[in-house]
Amino acid sequence: MSSTTDASTATREVVDTFFARFGSGDMNGVLDLFAGDVSFHVGGADNVPWAGSRNSRDEIAAFFATFPAVLTPPQEYVIHTTVVEGAEAIVIGHNRFGVLATGKTFTNHFALHFTVADGKIRNYRMYEDSHAIGAAFTH
């Protein structure tokens, strides 16, 4: 097996574990997958409470704690495909949530980029439909 194949297998395992833990609500398990120093960014409108950059485990924990405070449970969450090459993974999917404060629902088509090294997520970049999400947060 080549080192790229080995890295791809390890990356796939971490990404699959991330979604399994996220889907089951195991936020401590999700946090355990992140390196101590991580580059973590989700772009978005100023009125989207989870948009922004984070670097520490505490900041990432606060990020994941935001969702149940501002959103309904997911009405839909679908992973369409996962592409892995060495340490890099791209996940394409969509989800649908309601915003508690406005009662509006949004469908979010997303791409999530992970970089994994030594079994830990070192880079997390979410590219999502910030227009639809921002509109759902607007009163």
MIDOSE-1310 file (N, C-alpha, C; in nm, 2 decimals, decimal comma, always signed):
residues 139
msst	+0,08/-0,12/+0,00/+0,00/+0,00/+0,00/+0,09/+0,12/+0,00; +0,05/+0,22/-0,08/+0,13/+0,35/-0,08/+0,10/+0,44/+0,04; +0,18/+0,53/+0,06/+0,16/+0,62/+0,18/+0,03/+0,71/+0,15; +0,01/+0,74/+0,02/-0,11/+0,82/-0,01/-0,24/+0,73/+0,02
tdas	-0,23/+0,60/-0,02/-0,35/+0,52/+0,01/-0,37/+0,50/+0,16; -0,26/+0,48/+0,24/-0,27/+0,48/+0,38/-0,33/+0,60/+0,44; -0,28/+0,72/+0,39/-0,33/+0,85/+0,44/-0,48/+0,86/+0,41; -0,51/+0,82/+0,29/-0,65/+0,83/+0,24/-0,74/+0,75/+0,33
tatr	-0,70/+0,63/+0,36/-0,78/+0,54/+0,45/-0,79/+0,60/+0,59; -0,68/+0,65/+0,64/-0,69/+0,71/+0,78/-0,78/+0,84/+0,77; -0,77/+0,92/+0,67/-0,85/+1,04/+0,66/-1,00/+1,00/+0,65; -1,03/+0,90/+0,57/-1,17/+0,85/+0,55/-1,23/+0,81/+0,68
evvd	-1,15/+0,73/+0,76/-1,19/+0,69/+0,89/-1,23/+0,80/+0,99; -1,14/+0,91/+0,99/-1,17/+1,02/+1,07/-1,29/+1,10/+1,03; -1,31/+1,12/+0,90/-1,43/+1,19/+0,85/-1,55/+1,11/+0,87; -1,55/+0,98/+0,85/-1,67/+0,90/+0,87/-1,70/+0,90/+1,02
tffa	-1,60/+0,89/+1,11/-1,63/+0,90/+1,25/-1,68/+1,03/+1,29; -1,63/+1,14/+1,23/-1,69/+1,28/+1,26/-1,84/+1,28/+1,23; -1,88/+1,23/+1,12/-2,03/+1,24/+1,08/-2,11/+1,14/+1,17; -2,05/+1,02/+1,20/-2,12/+0,93/+1,29/-2,15/+0,99/+1,43
rfgs	-2,04/+1,05/+1,48/-2,05/+1,12/+1,61/-2,14/+1,24/+1,61; -2,13/+1,32/+1,51/-2,21/+1,44/+1,49/-2,36/+1,40/+1,48; -2,39/+1,30/+1,40/-2,52/+1,25/+1,38/-2,59/+1,19/+1,50; -2,51/+1,13/+1,59/-2,56/+1,07/+1,71/-2,56/+1,17/+1,83
gdmn	-2,51/+1,29/+1,80/-2,51/+1,40/+1,91/-2,40/+1,38/+2,01; -2,30/+1,30/+1,97/-2,18/+1,29/+2,06/-2,08/+1,40/+2,04; -2,11/+1,52/+2,09/-2,02/+1,63/+2,07/-1,89/+1,62/+2,13; -1,88/+1,55/+2,25/-1,74/+1,53/+2,31/-1,66/+1,44/+2,22
gvld	-1,72/+1,34/+2,16/-1,66/+1,26/+2,06/-1,61/+1,33/+1,94; -1,70/+1,43/+1,89/-1,66/+1,51/+1,78/-1,54/+1,60/+1,81; -1,54/+1,66/+1,93/-1,43/+1,74/+1,97/-1,30/+1,67/+1,98; -1,31/+1,54/+2,02/-1,19/+1,46/+2,04/-1,12/+1,43/+1,90
lfag	-1,19/+1,46/+1,79/-1,13/+1,44/+1,66/-1,04/+1,55/+1,61; -1,06/+1,67/+1,68/-0,98/+1,79/+1,64/-0,85/+1,80/+1,71; -0,75/+1,84/+1,63/-0,61/+1,87/+1,69/-0,62/+1,98/+1,79; -0,52/+2,00/+1,87/-0,52/+2,10/+1,97/-0,52/+2,24/+1,91
dvsf	-0,45/+2,25/+1,79/-0,44/+2,38/+1,72/-0,50/+2,35/+1,58; -0,61/+2,41/+1,55/-0,68/+2,38/+1,42/-0,71/+2,51/+1,35; -0,71/+2,50/+1,22/-0,76/+2,61/+1,14/-0,91/+2,58/+1,10; -1,00/+2,65/+1,15/-1,14/+2,62/+1,14/-1,22/+2,74/+1,10
hvgg	-1,29/+2,74/+0,98/-1,36/+2,85/+0,93/-1,49/+2,82/+0,87; -1,59/+2,90/+0,90/-1,72/+2,89/+0,83/-1,76/+3,03/+0,79; -1,76/+3,06/+0,66/-1,80/+3,19/+0,61/-1,95/+3,21/+0,63; -1,99/+3,34/+0,63/-2,13/+3,36/+0,63/-2,16/+3,50/+0,67
adnv	-2,29/+3,54/+0,66/-2,34/+3,67/+0,70/-2,32/+3,70/+0,84; -2,31/+3,83/+0,88/-2,29/+3,87/+1,02/-2,40/+3,82/+1,11; -2,52/+3,80/+1,05/-2,64/+3,76/+1,14/-2,64/+3,60/+1,16; -2,55/+3,53/+1,10/-2,54/+3,39/+1,12/-2,45/+3,36/+1,24
pwag	-2,50/+3,31/+1,35/-2,42/+3,30/+1,48/-2,30/+3,21/+1,47; -2,30/+3,11/+1,38/-2,18/+3,02/+1,38/-2,08/+3,06/+1,28; -2,10/+3,17/+1,20/-2,00/+3,21/+1,10/-1,87/+3,27/+1,17; -1,76/+3,24/+1,11/-1,64/+3,30/+1,16/-1,53/+3,19/+1,17
srns	-1,41/+3,24/+1,23/-1,29/+3,15/+1,24/-1,27/+3,12/+1,39; -1,22/+3,00/+1,41/-1,19/+2,95/+1,54/-1,05/+2,87/+1,53; -0,99/+2,86/+1,65/-0,86/+2,79/+1,65/-0,85/+2,69/+1,77; -0,92/+2,71/+1,87/-0,90/+2,63/+1,99/-1,02/+2,54/+2,01
rdei	-1,00/+2,44/+2,09/-1,10/+2,34/+2,12/-1,22/+2,40/+2,19; -1,20/+2,50/+2,28/-1,31/+2,57/+2,34/-1,39/+2,65/+2,24; -1,33/+2,71/+2,15/-1,40/+2,78/+2,04/-1,48/+2,69/+1,96; -1,42/+2,57/+1,93/-1,49/+2,48/+1,84/-1,61/+2,42/+1,92
aaff	-1,59/+2,39/+2,05/-1,70/+2,34/+2,13/-1,82/+2,45/+2,13; -1,79/+2,57/+2,15/-1,89/+2,68/+2,14/-1,96/+2,68/+2,01; -1,88/+2,66/+1,90/-1,94/+2,65/+1,77/-2,05/+2,55/+1,76; -2,02/+2,42/+1,80/-2,12/+2,31/+1,79/-2,23/+2,33/+1,89
atfp	-2,21/+2,40/+2,00/-2,31/+2,43/+2,10/-2,41/+2,53/+2,05; -2,38/+2,61/+1,95/-2,46/+2,71/+1,89/-2,58/+2,65/+1,82; -2,57/+2,54/+1,75/-2,67/+2,48/+1,67/-2,80/+2,45/+1,75; -2,80/+2,37/+1,86/-2,93/+2,35/+1,93/-2,99/+2,47/+1,99
avlt	-2,91/+2,57/+2,01/-2,96/+2,69/+2,08/-3,03/+2,78/+1,98; -3,00/+2,77/+1,85/-3,07/+2,86/+1,75/-3,14/+2,79/+1,64; -3,13/+2,65/+1,63/-3,19/+2,58/+1,52/-3,28/+2,47/+1,57; -3,38/+2,43/+1,49/-3,45/+2,31/+1,52/-3,36/+2,19/+1,49
ppqe	-3,40/+2,07/+1,54/-3,33/+1,95/+1,50/-3,33/+1,94/+1,34; -3,23/+1,88/+1,28/-3,24/+1,88/+1,13/-3,36/+1,81/+1,08; -3,42/+1,87/+0,98/-3,54/+1,81/+0,91/-3,49/+1,72/+0,81; -3,36/+1,74/+0,76/-3,30/+1,66/+0,66/-3,15/+1,68/+0,67
yvih	-3,07/+1,58/+0,66/-2,92/+1,59/+0,66/-2,87/+1,48/+0,57; -2,82/+1,51/+0,45/-2,78/+1,41/+0,35/-2,64/+1,44/+0,31; -2,56/+1,33/+0,31/-2,42/+1,34/+0,26/-2,44/+1,27/+0,12; -2,40/+1,35/+0,01/-2,41/+1,30/-0,12/-2,29/+1,22/-0,16
ttvv	-2,17/+1,28/-0,13/-2,05/+1,21/-0,17/-1,93/+1,26/-0,08; -1,83/+1,17/-0,06/-1,71/+1,21/+0,01/-1,59/+1,17/-0,09; -1,51/+1,27/-0,11/-1,39/+1,24/-0,19/-1,27/+1,26/-0,10; -1,18/+1,16/-0,10/-1,06/+1,16/-0,02/-0,94/+1,14/-0,10
egae	-0,84/+1,22/-0,08/-0,71/+1,21/-0,15/-0,60/+1,24/-0,04; -0,53/+1,14/+0,01/-0,43/+1,16/+0,11/-0,49/+1,22/+0,24; -0,44/+1,33/+0,28/-0,49/+1,39/+0,40/-0,61/+1,48/+0,38; -0,65/+1,50/+0,26/-0,76/+1,59/+0,23/-0,89/+1,51/+0,20
aivi	-1,00/+1,57/+0,25/-1,14/+1,51/+0,22/-1,23/+1,63/+0,19; -1,32/+1,60/+0,10/-1,42/+1,70/+0,06/-1,56/+1,62/+0,07; -1,65/+1,68/+0,15/-1,78/+1,61/+0,17/-1,88/+1,71/+0,11; -1,97/+1,66/+0,02/-2,07/+1,73/-0,04/-2,21/+1,68/+0,01
ghnr	-2,30/+1,78/+0,05/-2,43/+1,73/+0,10/-2,52/+1,85/+0,11; -2,63/+1,82/+0,17/-2,73/+1,93/+0,20/-2,80/+1,89/+0,33; -2,86/+2,00/+0,39/-2,94/+1,98/+0,51/-3,05/+2,08/+0,51; -3,14/+2,06/+0,60/-3,25/+2,16/+0,62/-3,28/+2,17/+0,77
fgvl	-3,29/+2,30/+0,81/-3,31/+2,33/+0,95/-3,42/+2,44/+0,96; -3,48/+2,46/+1,07/-3,56/+2,58/+1,10/-3,48/+2,67/+1,20; -3,50/+2,80/+1,19/-3,44/+2,89/+1,28/-3,54/+2,92/+1,39; -3,51/+2,90/+1,51/-3,60/+2,92/+1,62/-3,65/+3,06/+1,64
atgk	-3,56/+3,16/+1,62/-3,60/+3,30/+1,64/-3,70/+3,35/+1,54; -3,69/+3,30/+1,41/-3,77/+3,36/+1,31/-3,88/+3,26/+1,26; -3,87/+3,13/+1,29/-3,96/+3,04/+1,24/-3,94/+3,00/+1,09; -3,84/+3,06/+1,03/-3,81/+3,03/+0,89/-3,72/+2,90/+0,88
tftn	-3,74/+2,84/+0,76/-3,66/+2,72/+0,73/-3,57/+2,75/+0,62; -3,45/+2,68/+0,62/-3,36/+2,70/+0,51/-3,31/+2,56/+0,46; -3,28/+2,55/+0,34/-3,21/+2,43/+0,28/-3,07/+2,48/+0,25; -2,97/+2,41/+0,30/-2,83/+2,45/+0,28/-2,76/+2,34/+0,21
hfal	-2,71/+2,38/+0,09/-2,62/+2,29/+0,01/-2,48/+2,33/+0,05; -2,40/+2,23/+0,09/-2,27/+2,26/+0,14/-2,16/+2,17/+0,09; -2,03/+2,22/+0,10/-1,91/+2,14/+0,08/-1,83/+2,16/+0,21; -1,78/+2,06/+0,26/-1,69/+2,07/+0,38/-1,56/+2,01/+0,35
hftv	-1,45/+2,09/+0,38/-1,32/+2,05/+0,35/-1,25/+2,01/+0,48; -1,19/+1,89/+0,49/-1,12/+1,85/+0,61/-0,97/+1,83/+0,56; -0,88/+1,86/+0,65/-0,74/+1,81/+0,64/-0,71/+1,73/+0,77; -0,67/+1,61/+0,75/-0,64/+1,52/+0,87/-0,49/+1,49/+0,87
adgk	-0,43/+1,49/+0,99/-0,29/+1,45/+1,01/-0,28/+1,39/+1,15; -0,21/+1,28/+1,15/-0,19/+1,20/+1,28/-0,33/+1,17/+1,34; -0,43/+1,14/+1,26/-0,56/+1,10/+1,32/-0,64/+1,21/+1,37; -0,60/+1,33/+1,35/-0,68/+1,45/+1,40/-0,71/+1,55/+1,29
irny	-0,82/+1,62/+1,30/-0,86/+1,72/+1,21/-0,78/+1,84/+1,23; -0,70/+1,89/+1,13/-0,62/+2,00/+1,15/-0,68/+2,12/+1,07; -0,76/+2,10/+0,98/-0,82/+2,21/+0,90/-0,97/+2,17/+0,87; -1,06/+2,27/+0,90/-1,20/+2,25/+0,88/-1,26/+2,37/+0,81
rmye	-1,31/+2,36/+0,69/-1,36/+2,47/+0,61/-1,50/+2,43/+0,56; -1,60/+2,51/+0,61/-1,74/+2,48/+0,56/-1,77/+2,59/+0,46; -1,82/+2,54/+0,34/-1,87/+2,63/+0,24/-2,01/+2,60/+0,23; -2,10/+2,69/+0,26/-2,24/+2,67/+0,27/-2,32/+2,78/+0,20
dsha	-2,45/+2,76/+0,19/-2,54/+2,86/+0,12/-2,56/+2,97/+0,22; -2,47/+3,06/+0,23/-2,48/+3,17/+0,33/-2,59/+3,26/+0,30; -2,63/+3,28/+0,17/-2,75/+3,36/+0,14/-2,88/+3,30/+0,20; -2,90/+3,18/+0,18/-3,02/+3,11/+0,23/-3,02/+3,12/+0,38
igaa	-2,91/+3,09/+0,44/-2,90/+3,09/+0,59/-2,92/+3,23/+0,65; -2,85/+3,33/+0,59/-2,87/+3,47/+0,63/-3,01/+3,51/+0,62; -3,08/+3,48/+0,51/-3,22/+3,52/+0,49/-3,31/+3,45/+0,60; -3,28/+3,33/+0,64/-3,36/+3,26/+0,74/-3,35/+3,32/+0,87
fth	-3,23/+3,39/+0,90/-3,21/+3,45/+1,03/-3,26/+3,60/+1,03; -3,31/+3,65/+0,92/-3,36/+3,78/+0,91/-3,50/+3,79/+0,95; -3,54/+3,88/+1,04/-3,68/+3,89/+1,08/-3,76/+3,97/+0,98
